Amino acid sequence: MPNTADIPLSVLYVSHGGGPLPLLGDESHRELVANLRHVAALIARPAAIIVISAHWEAEKPSITAGANPPLIYDYYGFPKQSYEIQYPVSGEPVLARKVFGLLKDQGIEAELDERRGFDHGLFVPLKIMYPEADIPCLQLSLVKGLNPLEHIRIGKALAGLQEDAVLVLGSGFSFHNLRAFFTPVTAETQAMNESFEGWLIDTCSYQDLDERARGQRLARWEAAPGARYCHPREEHLLPLHVCCGAAGRPCRMFFEMSILGRKASAYLW
């Protein structure tokens, strides 16, 4: 893939790793941290960031609308310093209302949430990418039921944000089988992991796929090789569906890495 610092601001899906581990110097997240820093250097500095986090599901698309959302330490069993992480980034109520309007214009009923804070799907990758915490942010939820077509449609409604120097960031994990992280890798499980990653890379990057065909592949993601092994539950995959909908084109770059001993990927449009 090309390596250039002249990539226009657009859409990014990242694998954000295991809880706060990327911020704690965990060796199995070294490649993830390096990738996030690399991507931040590649893209133009955004005026604001909208994060679709795997860690927020709501009855309808919900948007953080507070001016100063608190952090939500939505992980368990980590060292004390994990719950003292700070990322004092501001919210963006004006942008939240614009996102609400974009969704409404496409017939998508949404909700503004002035009370919810920022979960680790936001503050973990952004503390690595933009440690100064000086770019206002908001979060957009997934929708309960986790319908892939619905999330592609939500992404399409966000497409206009690219003209406002807004970074649309899908924060998930291309491999998310929690039980597998605590069991040895076998030839069979490695093959399933690698097969699904190969399918995902092809789906997101193949230039000869039109967007209708790409959307159909993503809608039927469960039929991909190794799909349900890699995603027993799909909440960490669906931020990618939102990103693909928002981008409306094949990705410009993809990045392969090892996280927690499993193959994972990230995508830049």
N, C-alpha and C positions, 0 to 999 in steps of 0.2 A: 504494500500500500504506500501511497506517497507520504513523504515527510516534509511538511512545509509549515512555516509560521504564518502563512497568509490565508489560512482557512477562515471563511466568513463565519460569524457567530451563528449558531443554529441549535441543534438538538443533541443531547448526550444521554446515553444509558450507561450506568456504571454498576459493577458488582461491588457492593459496599462492605462485604465481609461479615465477620462474626461479631455482633455487638460492638463494644468499644475497642476491641483488640487492635484495630489499625492505629489507634491513638496511643497504645500502650507499648509500642515497640515490639510487638509479637513477630517473631521471625517468619511465621507462615503467612504473614500479610505484607512482607517486604515488597513483593512485586506489585501488589495492589497500590501501596503507598506511592511507589515510583511511577506507576501509571497515572494516578490522579494528578500528581505534580506535573508530569509530562503533558497531559491534556490541558491543564490550566495554562501552561506556557504556549500551547498551540493556538488556542482560540482567543478571539478578541475579548477584552474585559467587558462583561455584561453590565448593563445599567441596573438590572434586577434579575432575580432567579426564581423560577417557579419549580418546586420539587414535587414530583409524584412519588411518594414513599410507599414501599411495601408494607409499612407498619401503621397504616391508617385506612380502615375500611368504614364506610358509612352507608346509610340507606340510599342516599343520593349523592352525587358529586358535591363535596363540601370543600370550602376554601377558607383558609385562615385569613381573618380580616382585622386582627388586632394590630396595634402600632408597635407593641413590644412583647411578642409572645415569649413565655418562659420556655425553658428546655424541659423535655420529658425524658427521664432516664428509664426508658422502657426495655430494660434488660435485667437479668437476675443472676446472682452468684458470682459477680466479678469483684475485683479488689476495690477497696474504699475510694481510691482516687478516681475510679470510673464514675462515681456519683458526685464528683467535684469538678468535672470538666465544665469549662465555661466557653460559650460562643455567643457573645452579646450582640447578635445581629438584630437589626430592626425589621419589623414587618413592613408591608406595603399595601395599606388599605385601598389606595386609589387603583392600583393594579388588580387587587382582589375584585373590586367592583367591575373592572373591565373584563376580567375572566368570567365573572358571573354573567355579564352581558353577552359575551361571545358564545357561551353555552346556551343561553336563552335563545339567541338568534338561530341556533341549530335545533331548537325544539327540545333541548335537554334541561330538565328541571334541576336546579342546583340550589345550594344553600351557603350563605356566608356565616362563618363561625368566628366570633370576636373573642372567644375565650380559650380556644385550644392553643396549645404550645407547639413547639417544634420537636419532633422525635429524632431518634438517632439516625434514621434514614436521611435526615437533612444535616445534622450538625457533625456527624462523623466524616463524611466525604468532604463537606465544605470547609471544615477546619483544616483539612490537608490542602485543599485546592486554594482557598482564600483565607489564610489564617488571620488576616487583619479584621475579619468580620465586619467589613465596611460596605458590603453590597446588600441592599435590602432583599428580603426573601418572603415568599409565601409558600404554603403547601396546598396541594390538591389531593383529595382522598381517592382511593379506589372505591368501587361500588360493590356492596355485598352481593353475593351471587357469582361474582368474578367471571362475568360473561366476556369472552375475548372481543367479540364484535362491538360490544358496548364501549369497551375501553379504546378500541381503534377510533370509534366515532368521537369520543371525547377528545382524543388527540387531534383529529381533523378540525375540531372547533378551535383549537389553540393555535392553528397555523399562522394566523395573523400576528401573533406576538413576536415573531421573528423580526418584523419591521420596527419594533420598539426596542431593539437591542436587549431583549429578554432571553436569557438562557433557559430552555426547557430541559430539566434534568430528571430523568427517570432513575430512581435509586432503588435497586433491587439486588438480585444475585442470580446469575445465569445457571448456577447449580445450587439447589437449596433442599438438600435431604439431610435433616439434622441428625438422624440416626446414623447415616453413612459416615458422617464426620468422626464418629466414635468407634468405627469398625474398620478392620484392615481392608486395604484395597486388594481386590482379586482381579484376575484377568477378565472375568465377566463384568464386574462393576466398572472397571476401567474402560472396557469396550463400550458400555452403555453411556458413560460420561462423555467419551470422545465422540461417539456417534451423534449424540444430541447436540454437542457443541458444533460439530461439523454442519449439521442441519441448520442450526441457528445462524451460523456465519453465512452459509449459502443463502438463506432466506433474506437476511438483512442486506447483503452486499451484492447479490447477483444483478448485474446491470441489465440483463435481457428479460427480467421479470417485469411485467407491467404492475402497477400498484394494485389493480384488482386481484391479480394472481398472488401477489405478495400477501395481501390481506386474507385471501382464502387459505393460504398456507398457515398463517398465524392463527386464524380462526380454528383450524384443525390441528393445532400444535400437539394435541394428545396422541395423534397418529405418528408423530415423528419417532425415530428409533431412540429408545431409552427415555422417552419423555416422562413417564410417571415415576421412573426411578430417580430422575434428576429433580422432579418437582412433584412430590406426593400431594402437595397443595400449591396452587399456582400464584399465590400473591406476590412472590418475588420475581416472577416472570412478567406479569401484566404491566408494570411500568414501561417495559419495552414496547408493548402493544400501543400504549399511549404515545410513546416517542415515534414509532413508525407512522402512526396516524398524523402526528403533527408535522413530520418531515415530508411525507408524500414523495419520497424518492429513495433509492438505495443509499446505504451509508457511504460516507466518504472514506472512512477508516474504521478498521476493527482492531482490537487488541486482545491477544491471548495471554493468559497468565495462570499461575498456580496459586490457589488460595486454600489454606487448610488442607493441603495435600490433594486437592481436586482441581481439574481443569475448569477455568471460568473465562469469561470474556466481557468486553465493553465495546460500545459502538458510538461513533461520532458521525453525525449527518451535517 
